[in-house]
Amino acid sequence: MTKHYPLSMALHARAQKTLVGGVNSPVRSFRRVGGQPLMAVRGEGPYLWDADGNRYIDTVMSYGPHLFGHAHPKVCEAVTKAMRNSSCLGMSSEAEIEWAELLLKRLPKAEKVRAMSTGTEACATAIRLARGYTKRDKILKFSGHYHGHVDSLMVAAGSGLATLADASRPVPDSAGIPKALTDLAVVSEFNNLTLLEEVFQRHGNEFAAAILEPVMGNMGVIPPDPVFLRELRELTRTYGAVLIFDEVMTGLRVGRNSAQGLFGVEPDLTCLGKIIGGGLPLSALAGRAEIMDHLAPLGPVYQAGTLSGNPVSIAAGIAMMKLIDSENPYERLETFGAKLQGWISDEAARCRLPVRVERVASMISVFFRQDKLRNDRDALATDGNLFNQYFWNMLEEGFMLPPSPYEACFLATSHLELGDDVWAAGLRRVFERIRT
Ligand SMILES: Cc1ncc(COP(=O)(O)O)c(C=O)c1O
């Protein structure tokens, strides 16, 4: 290894004295890949710089928000301008209306939206709203899907079939969550139609909602079987449960109309975050007015926030959506994503490494196993040691990857400026090193 990280190491040592584990979000600790976490200094376009001055091609892109790369001038300009009019107003403003109009144009079946600050908050509100609307308590979720650290949804499933056998007694994923809450969750398996139908036969009339990531992104990228999504839509409709798409990751990323547009399945409620705030704290819950109007102040389901619809975040969100309209990034990202998928698969095959690349639009994951992945069990059955080698070798080669085999890489339009050979040659050297 030729890269050195003395300043990152010193900063992390200092951070550990005041920040829990030296981080403000667990994945940043690099524990999964077994090494010292790097400390970031700045990002610009496709690049990220660490504290030691090493420059990386960043494929983390802050876990999704930067569709055009870091620090896009238009987003920076909008944020600076908004900030001069105060970072927080405490009253509604015209910019929030413009942001809502721009957002709802992209979600054809959604009529109303509520702005919040984090994806977790949007998912927690979606669950409370579905419960308040249906007057039912049970929630259907899918193993391996992450909806933020919402108490009701922090449920480990084990295998789907095992879960069905004891569906009313799932185990909380974290200490501090009352089991009485997670007992209200039923956990099924993504892309498993047979299990889905059985679960609805047993519990369908009790479900307030079914919530899922329409493209699984939090075990690495696992595409949906479109038939599975359509069947879930049908079953939720038949049994009177609210269908919630958690599009915090996929929203405005996998296409202009998000995953619901890409796969042609319309949910009742959509959770959004990341891109809609251009990298500032901004999330949203959007959906049919009939359901959304159950939120306070119109309805009995309470939800509020000092920072909700924050003017600086809203300005970044508007700038992002205007950029999307003027740049139309999706076709270019699809073409580049397909090329990158091909390079990774080809170079791995040349080196006889068991690699499967899964991708939906500009979300991409490299799994160390040969076969197609359909669910979290498949993701857990990949080779973690090979991934760790891949991660550290890519870092050495100047590519920043998420420090976990269970996170997606995100492509941005700024990646397209780098030239094909930067990627293909870098990948070739990395796989050759792993092979030996
Ligand atoms: C699909 C999904 N839902 C919800 C969340 C939670 O969002 P946040 O981290 O903003 O609370 C995430 C975060 O990565 C996510 O990927």
Ligand as a Chemical Component Dictionary entry (heavy atoms), coordinates in Angstrom:
data_LIG
# 
_chem_comp.id                   LIG 
_chem_comp.type                 NON-POLYMER 
_chem_comp.pdbx_formal_charge   0 
_chem_comp.three_letter_code    LIG 
# 
loop_
_chem_comp_atom.comp_id 
_chem_comp_atom.atom_id 
_chem_comp_atom.alt_atom_id 
_chem_comp_atom.type_symbol 
_chem_comp_atom.charge 
_chem_comp_atom.model_Cartn_x 
_chem_comp_atom.model_Cartn_y 
_chem_comp_atom.model_Cartn_z 
_chem_comp_atom.pdbx_ordinal 
LIG C1 C1 C 0 -34.394 3.397  1.945 1  
LIG C2 C2 C 0 -34.031 4.258  3.107 2  
LIG N1 N1 N 0 -34.993 4.650  3.947 3  
LIG C3 C3 C 0 -34.729 5.450  4.987 4  
LIG C4 C4 C 0 -33.449 5.873  5.248 5  
LIG C5 C5 C 0 -33.180 6.757  6.419 6  
LIG O1 O1 O 0 -32.858 8.037  6.001 7  
LIG P1 P1 P 0 -32.014 9.015  6.959 8  
LIG O2 O2 O 0 -30.646 8.432  7.070 9  
LIG O3 O3 O 0 -32.048 10.336 6.257 10 
LIG O4 O4 O 0 -32.734 9.051  8.258 11 
LIG C6 C6 C 0 -32.421 5.485  4.404 12 
LIG C7 C7 C 0 -31.039 5.914  4.652 13 
LIG O5 O5 O 0 -30.100 5.548  4.017 14 
LIG C8 C8 C 0 -32.711 4.651  3.309 15 
LIG O6 O6 O 0 -31.770 4.232  2.469 16 
# 
loop_
_chem_comp_bond.comp_id 
_chem_comp_bond.atom_id_1 
_chem_comp_bond.atom_id_2 
_chem_comp_bond.value_order 
_chem_comp_bond.pdbx_ordinal 
LIG C1 C2 SING 1  
LIG C2 N1 SING 2  
LIG C2 C8 DOUB 3  
LIG N1 C3 DOUB 4  
LIG C3 C4 SING 5  
LIG C4 C5 SING 6  
LIG C4 C6 DOUB 7  
LIG C5 O1 SING 8  
LIG O1 P1 SING 9  
LIG P1 O2 DOUB 10 
LIG P1 O3 SING 11 
LIG P1 O4 SING 12 
LIG C6 C7 SING 13 
LIG C6 C8 SING 14 
LIG C7 O5 DOUB 15 
LIG C8 O6 SING 16 
# 
